[in-house]
Amino acid sequence: MTLTSTPTTFHIHIPVRVLLSYGDKRLGDIVTHPEGVDGARKELRQMLEKGKQVLVCDSSCDNRNPDGSCAGHSSAKTKAA
C-alpha cells in the first residue's frame, strides 16, 4: 500500500469463515439473502471456493482486493456517511 496525502476510507468487512461459524439467528441478524440463511451459507461457501476470504459489509463497494476486502476509496470519491 502506498501512502499518500489523500485521505482514504475503507469499508468494514467480516471473515467468511467467522460468518459460517455463526448459528442461524446470529447469521440472519448480520446478513440478508433472498433464500434466507441457507442461501447465505451457500453463497458464503461459494465465495470461499473462489478465494474470497472476507465479506464487505457494504454491497456498494466497487474497489475490492482479490480476497474480497475493500481496497480503499479516496475521500474525494467517497460519499459522506
N, CA, C and O atoms as a GROMACS GRO file, in nm:
protein
  324
    1MET      N    1   0.084  -0.117   0.000
    1MET     CA    2   0.000   0.000   0.000
    1MET      C    3   0.090   0.124   0.000
    1MET      O    4   0.183   0.133   0.079
    2THR      N    5   0.061   0.216  -0.087
    2THR     CA    6   0.136   0.340  -0.096
    2THR      C    7   0.066   0.447  -0.014
    2THR      O    8  -0.055   0.467  -0.026
    3LEU      N    9   0.142   0.517   0.070
    3LEU     CA   10   0.084   0.625   0.149
    3LEU      C   11   0.082   0.752   0.067
    3LEU      O   12   0.178   0.786  -0.002
    4THR      N   13  -0.031   0.823   0.074
    4THR     CA   14  -0.046   0.949   0.002
    4THR      C   15  -0.102   1.052   0.099
    4THR      O   16  -0.139   1.019   0.212
    5SER      N   17  -0.109   1.176   0.053
    5SER     CA   18  -0.168   1.280   0.136
    5SER      C   19  -0.320   1.284   0.124
    5SER      O   20  -0.386   1.359   0.196
    6THR      N   21  -0.376   1.203   0.034
    6THR     CA   22  -0.521   1.197   0.017
    6THR      C   23  -0.580   1.099   0.119
    6THR      O   24  -0.543   0.982   0.120
    7PRO      N   25  -0.671   1.147   0.203
    7PRO     CA   26  -0.733   1.054   0.299
    7PRO      C   27  -0.807   0.942   0.227
    7PRO      O   28  -0.871   0.964   0.124
    8THR      N   29  -0.798   0.822   0.282
    8THR     CA   30  -0.861   0.706   0.224
    8THR      C   31  -0.952   0.641   0.327
    8THR      O   32  -0.915   0.628   0.444
    9THR      N   33  -1.071   0.601   0.284
    9THR     CA   34  -1.163   0.529   0.372
    9THR      C   35  -1.175   0.385   0.324
    9THR      O   36  -1.152   0.355   0.207
   10PHE      N   37  -1.210   0.296   0.416
   10PHE     CA   38  -1.226   0.154   0.386
   10PHE      C   39  -1.358   0.104   0.442
   10PHE      O   40  -1.400   0.145   0.550
   11HIS      N   41  -1.424   0.017   0.367
   11HIS     CA   42  -1.546  -0.046   0.417
   11HIS      C   43  -1.509  -0.156   0.516
   11HIS      O   44  -1.408  -0.223   0.499
   12ILE      N   45  -1.590  -0.173   0.616
   12ILE     CA   46  -1.571  -0.279   0.714
   12ILE      C   47  -1.600  -0.412   0.647
   12ILE      O   48  -1.687  -0.422   0.560
   13HIS      N   49  -1.526  -0.515   0.688
   13HIS     CA   50  -1.551  -0.648   0.634
   13HIS      C   51  -1.543  -0.752   0.746
   13HIS      O   52  -1.484  -0.727   0.851
   14ILE      N   53  -1.603  -0.868   0.722
   14ILE     CA   54  -1.607  -0.978   0.818
   14ILE      C   55  -1.553  -1.103   0.749
   14ILE      O   56  -1.591  -1.132   0.636
   15PRO      N   57  -1.464  -1.178   0.817
   15PRO     CA   58  -1.415  -1.303   0.758
   15PRO      C   59  -1.531  -1.400   0.730
   15PRO      O   60  -1.617  -1.421   0.815
   16VAL      N   61  -1.531  -1.459   0.613
   16VAL     CA   62  -1.637  -1.551   0.572
   16VAL      C   63  -1.642  -1.671   0.666
   16VAL      O   64  -1.751  -1.717   0.701
   17ARG      N   65  -1.527  -1.723   0.707
   17ARG     CA   66  -1.526  -1.839   0.797
   17ARG      C   67  -1.593  -1.807   0.931
   17ARG      O   68  -1.657  -1.894   0.991
   18VAL      N   69  -1.579  -1.685   0.978
   18VAL     CA   70  -1.645  -1.644   1.102
   18VAL      C   71  -1.796  -1.645   1.081
   18VAL      O   72  -1.871  -1.696   1.164
   19LEU      N   73  -1.841  -1.588   0.970
   19LEU     CA   74  -1.984  -1.586   0.940
   19LEU      C   75  -2.042  -1.728   0.933
   19LEU      O   76  -2.151  -1.754   0.984
   20LEU      N   77  -1.967  -1.819   0.870
   20LEU     CA   78  -2.014  -1.956   0.858
   20LEU      C   79  -2.018  -2.028   0.992
   20LEU      O   80  -2.092  -2.126   1.007
   21SER      N   81  -1.943  -1.982   1.088
   21SER     CA   82  -1.942  -2.045   1.221
   21SER      C   83  -2.060  -2.003   1.307
   21SER      O   84  -2.088  -2.066   1.408
   22TYR      N   85  -2.130  -1.897   1.269
   22TYR     CA   86  -2.242  -1.847   1.347
   22TYR      C   87  -2.365  -1.935   1.330
   22TYR      O   88  -2.383  -1.999   1.227
   23GLY      N   89  -2.449  -1.938   1.432
   23GLY     CA   90  -2.577  -2.005   1.423
   23GLY      C   91  -2.671  -1.927   1.332
   23GLY      O   92  -2.641  -1.815   1.293
   24ASP      N   93  -2.784  -1.988   1.301
   24ASP     CA   94  -2.878  -1.927   1.208
   24ASP      C   95  -2.926  -1.789   1.253
   24ASP      O   96  -2.931  -1.696   1.173
   25LYS      N   97  -2.961  -1.776   1.380
   25LYS     CA   98  -3.012  -1.646   1.428
   25LYS      C   99  -2.908  -1.537   1.414
   25LYS      O  100  -2.936  -1.430   1.360
   26ARG      N  101  -2.787  -1.564   1.462
   26ARG     CA  102  -2.682  -1.462   1.456
   26ARG      C  103  -2.646  -1.428   1.311
   26ARG      O  104  -2.631  -1.310   1.278
   27LEU      N  105  -2.633  -1.528   1.226
   27LEU     CA  106  -2.602  -1.503   1.085
   27LEU      C  107  -2.714  -1.421   1.021
   27LEU      O  108  -2.687  -1.327   0.945
   28GLY      N  109  -2.839  -1.456   1.050
   28GLY     CA  110  -2.953  -1.384   0.994
   28GLY      C  111  -2.962  -1.240   1.042
   28GLY      O  112  -3.018  -1.155   0.972
   29ASP      N  113  -2.907  -1.213   1.161
   29ASP     CA  114  -2.904  -1.076   1.212
   29ASP      C  115  -2.798  -0.991   1.140
   29ASP      O  116  -2.805  -0.868   1.142
   30ILE      N  117  -2.701  -1.058   1.077
   30ILE     CA  118  -2.589  -0.986   1.015
   30ILE      C  119  -2.606  -0.973   0.864
   30ILE      O  120  -2.580  -0.868   0.807
   31VAL      N  121  -2.650  -1.080   0.799
   31VAL     CA  122  -2.663  -1.079   0.653
   31VAL      C  123  -2.808  -1.105   0.613
   31VAL      O  124  -2.882  -1.171   0.685
   32THR      N  125  -2.845  -1.054   0.499
   32THR     CA  126  -2.976  -1.085   0.441
   32THR      C  127  -2.954  -1.152   0.306
   32THR      O  128  -2.860  -1.120   0.233
   33HIS      N  129  -3.040  -1.244   0.274
   33HIS     CA  130  -3.031  -1.316   0.148
   33HIS      C  131  -3.172  -1.354   0.107
   33HIS      O  132  -3.253  -1.391   0.193
   34PRO      N  133  -3.206  -1.348  -0.023
   34PRO     CA  134  -3.341  -1.381  -0.066
   34PRO      C  135  -3.384  -1.524  -0.029
   34PRO      O  136  -3.503  -1.551  -0.015
   35GLU      N  137  -3.287  -1.614  -0.012
   35GLU     CA  138  -3.316  -1.753   0.023
   35GLU      C  139  -3.289  -1.782   0.170
   35GLU      O  140  -3.273  -1.898   0.209
   36GLY      N  141  -3.284  -1.677   0.252
   36GLY     CA  142  -3.263  -1.694   0.396
   36GLY      C  143  -3.121  -1.736   0.432
   36GLY      O  144  -3.029  -1.722   0.351
   37VAL      N  145  -3.105  -1.787   0.553
   37VAL     CA  146  -2.970  -1.821   0.599
   37VAL      C  147  -2.911  -1.938   0.522
   37VAL      O  148  -2.789  -1.945   0.505
   38ASP      N  149  -2.994  -2.031   0.474
   38ASP     CA  150  -2.940  -2.141   0.393
   38ASP      C  151  -2.879  -2.089   0.264
   38ASP      O  152  -2.772  -2.133   0.222
   39GLY      N  153  -2.948  -1.995   0.200
   39GLY     CA  154  -2.894  -1.933   0.079
   39GLY      C  155  -2.769  -1.853   0.107
   39GLY      O  156  -2.675  -1.853   0.027
   40ALA      N  157  -2.767  -1.784   0.221
   40ALA     CA  158  -2.649  -1.707   0.259
   40ALA      C  159  -2.530  -1.799   0.280
   40ALA      O  160  -2.420  -1.771   0.232
   41ARG      N  161  -2.551  -1.910   0.352
   41ARG     CA  162  -2.442  -2.006   0.375
   41ARG      C  163  -2.389  -2.062   0.244
   41ARG      O  164  -2.268  -2.075   0.225
   42LYS      N  165  -2.480  -2.095   0.153
   42LYS     CA  166  -2.438  -2.148   0.022
   42LYS      C  167  -2.352  -2.046  -0.052
   42LYS      O  168  -2.248  -2.081  -0.107
   43GLU      N  169  -2.396  -1.920  -0.052
   43GLU     CA  170  -2.320  -1.816  -0.121
   43GLU      C  171  -2.186  -1.790  -0.053
   43GLU      O  172  -2.085  -1.767  -0.121
   44LEU      N  173  -2.183  -1.793   0.079
   44LEU     CA  174  -2.057  -1.773   0.152
   44LEU      C  175  -1.958  -1.886   0.121
   44LEU      O  176  -1.839  -1.861   0.104
   45ARG      N  177  -2.007  -2.009   0.113
   45ARG     CA  178  -1.919  -2.121   0.077
   45ARG      C  179  -1.865  -2.105  -0.065
   45ARG      O  180  -1.749  -2.135  -0.092
   46GLN      N  181  -1.950  -2.057  -0.156
   46GLN     CA  182  -1.906  -2.032  -0.294
   46GLN      C  183  -1.799  -1.923  -0.297
   46GLN      O  184  -1.704  -1.931  -0.375
   47MET      N  185  -1.814  -1.823  -0.211
   47MET     CA  186  -1.713  -1.718  -0.203
   47MET      C  187  -1.578  -1.777  -0.164
   47MET      O  188  -1.476  -1.743  -0.224
   48LEU      N  189  -1.577  -1.865  -0.063
   48LEU     CA  190  -1.452  -1.928  -0.021
   48LEU      C  191  -1.390  -2.009  -0.134
   48LEU      O  192  -1.269  -2.006  -0.155
   49GLU      N  193  -1.474  -2.082  -0.208
   49GLU     CA  194  -1.425  -2.161  -0.321
   49GLU      C  195  -1.357  -2.073  -0.426
   49GLU      O  196  -1.264  -2.117  -0.495
   50LYS      N  197  -1.404  -1.950  -0.438
   50LYS     CA  198  -1.349  -1.856  -0.536
   50LYS      C  199  -1.232  -1.774  -0.479
   50LYS      O  200  -1.179  -1.685  -0.546
   51GLY      N  201  -1.191  -1.805  -0.354
   51GLY     CA  202  -1.078  -1.734  -0.294
   51GLY      C  203  -1.114  -1.608  -0.218
   51GLY      O  204  -1.026  -1.536  -0.172
   52LYS      N  205  -1.242  -1.580  -0.206
   52LYS     CA  206  -1.285  -1.462  -0.130
   52LYS      C  207  -1.288  -1.498   0.018
   52LYS      O  208  -1.366  -1.583   0.059
   53GLN      N  209  -1.204  -1.436   0.097
   53GLN     CA  210  -1.189  -1.468   0.238
   53GLN      C  211  -1.278  -1.383   0.328
   53GLN      O  212  -1.308  -1.422   0.442
   54VAL      N  213  -1.322  -1.268   0.278
   54VAL     CA  214  -1.400  -1.176   0.360
   54VAL      C  215  -1.520  -1.122   0.283
   54VAL      O  216  -1.521  -1.118   0.160
   55LEU      N  217  -1.621  -1.080   0.360
   55LEU     CA  218  -1.741  -1.019   0.303
   55LEU      C  219  -1.743  -0.873   0.344
   55LEU      O  220  -1.743  -0.842   0.463
   56VAL      N  221  -1.743  -0.783   0.246
   56VAL     CA  222  -1.752  -0.640   0.274
   56VAL      C  223  -1.895  -0.610   0.318
   56VAL      O  224  -1.991  -0.660   0.259
   57CYS      N  225  -1.909  -0.528   0.422
   57CYS     CA  226  -2.041  -0.500   0.480
   57CYS      C  227  -2.121  -0.397   0.403
   57CYS      O  228  -2.230  -0.359   0.447
   58ASP      N  229  -2.072  -0.350   0.291
   58ASP     CA  230  -2.145  -0.254   0.209
   58ASP      C  231  -2.139  -0.302   0.064
   58ASP      O  232  -2.033  -0.299   0.001
   59SER      N  233  -2.252  -0.346   0.012
   59SER     CA  234  -2.256  -0.402  -0.123
   59SER      C  235  -2.223  -0.298  -0.231
   59SER      O  236  -2.198  -0.336  -0.346
   60SER      N  237  -2.222  -0.170  -0.196
   60SER     CA  238  -2.190  -0.068  -0.296
   60SER      C  239  -2.039  -0.052  -0.317
   60SER      O  240  -1.997   0.024  -0.404
   61CYS      N  241  -1.957  -0.123  -0.238
   61CYS     CA  242  -1.812  -0.113  -0.253
   61CYS      C  243  -1.772  -0.158  -0.394
   61CYS      O  244  -1.804  -0.270  -0.435
   62ASP      N  245  -1.702  -0.071  -0.466
   62ASP     CA  246  -1.663  -0.101  -0.604
   62ASP      C  247  -1.512  -0.107  -0.623
   62ASP      O  248  -1.462  -0.094  -0.735
   63ASN      N  249  -1.438  -0.127  -0.514
   63ASN     CA  250  -1.293  -0.135  -0.521
   63ASN      C  251  -1.247  -0.241  -0.421
   63ASN      O  252  -1.225  -0.212  -0.304
   64ARG      N  253  -1.234  -0.365  -0.471
   64ARG     CA  254  -1.204  -0.476  -0.380
   64ARG      C  255  -1.073  -0.543  -0.413
   64ARG      O  256  -1.029  -0.548  -0.528
   65ASN      N  257  -1.010  -0.595  -0.307
   65ASN     CA  258  -0.889  -0.676  -0.320
   65ASN      C  259  -0.928  -0.817  -0.363
   65ASN      O  260  -1.045  -0.854  -0.352
   66PRO      N  261  -0.831  -0.897  -0.411
   66PRO     CA  262  -0.864  -1.034  -0.452
   66PRO      C  263  -0.928  -1.118  -0.342
   66PRO      O  264  -1.002  -1.212  -0.372
   67ASP      N  265  -0.899  -1.088  -0.215
   67ASP     CA  266  -0.959  -1.166  -0.105
   67ASP      C  267  -1.100  -1.121  -0.071
   67ASP      O  268  -1.164  -1.178   0.017
   68GLY      N  269  -1.150  -1.019  -0.139
   68GLY     CA  270  -1.285  -0.969  -0.118
   68GLY      C  271  -1.292  -0.846  -0.030
   68GLY      O  272  -1.398  -0.783  -0.022
   69SER      N  273  -1.183  -0.809   0.035
   69SER     CA  274  -1.184  -0.692   0.123
   69SER      C  275  -1.182  -0.563   0.043
   69SER      O  276  -1.145  -0.562  -0.075
   70CYS      N  277  -1.222  -0.455   0.107
   70CYS     CA  278  -1.223  -0.324   0.043
   70CYS      C  279  -1.079  -0.276   0.024
   70CYS      O  280  -0.998  -0.282   0.116
   71ALA      N  281  -1.048  -0.230  -0.096
   71ALA     CA  282  -0.913  -0.181  -0.126
   71ALA      C  283  -0.899  -0.032  -0.097
   71ALA      O  284  -0.791   0.024  -0.114
   72GLY      N  285  -1.006   0.031  -0.053
   72GLY     CA  286  -0.998   0.172  -0.015
   72GLY      C  287  -1.057   0.265  -0.120
   72GLY      O  288  -1.064   0.233  -0.238
   73HIS      N  289  -1.099   0.380  -0.070
   73HIS     CA  290  -1.162   0.483  -0.155
   73HIS      C  291  -1.106   0.618  -0.110
   73HIS      O  292  -1.106   0.650   0.009
   74SER      N  293  -1.059   0.696  -0.206
   74SER     CA  294  -1.010   0.828  -0.170
   74SER      C  295  -1.130   0.912  -0.124
   74SER      O  296  -1.240   0.897  -0.176
   75SER      N  297  -1.107   0.999  -0.027
   75SER     CA  298  -1.215   1.080   0.027
   75SER      C  299  -1.282   1.166  -0.078
   75SER      O  300  -1.400   1.201  -0.064
   76ALA      N  301  -1.212   1.200  -0.181
   76ALA     CA  302  -1.269   1.283  -0.287
   76ALA      C  303  -1.381   1.208  -0.360
   76ALA      O  304  -1.471   1.271  -0.415
   77LYS      N  305  -1.375   1.072  -0.361
   77LYS     CA  306  -1.476   0.992  -0.431
   77LYS      C  307  -1.575   0.928  -0.336
   77LYS      O  308  -1.674   0.871  -0.382
   78THR      N  309  -1.552   0.936  -0.207
   78THR     CA  310  -1.638   0.869  -0.110
   78THR      C  311  -1.750   0.962  -0.065
   78THR      O  312  -1.727   1.079  -0.033
   79LYS      N  313  -1.872   0.909  -0.062
   79LYS     CA  314  -1.986   0.986  -0.012
   79LYS      C  315  -1.977   0.997   0.140
   79LYS      O  316  -1.931   0.905   0.207
   80ALA      N  317  -2.020   1.109   0.192
   80ALA     CA  318  -2.025   1.126   0.337
   80ALA      C  319  -2.132   1.036   0.394
   80ALA      O  320  -2.238   1.019   0.335
   81ALA      N  321  -2.103   0.978   0.508
   81ALA     CA  322  -2.200   0.885   0.571
   81ALA      C  323  -2.306   0.962   0.648
   81ALA      O  324  -2.396   0.902   0.707
   0.00000   0.00000   0.00000
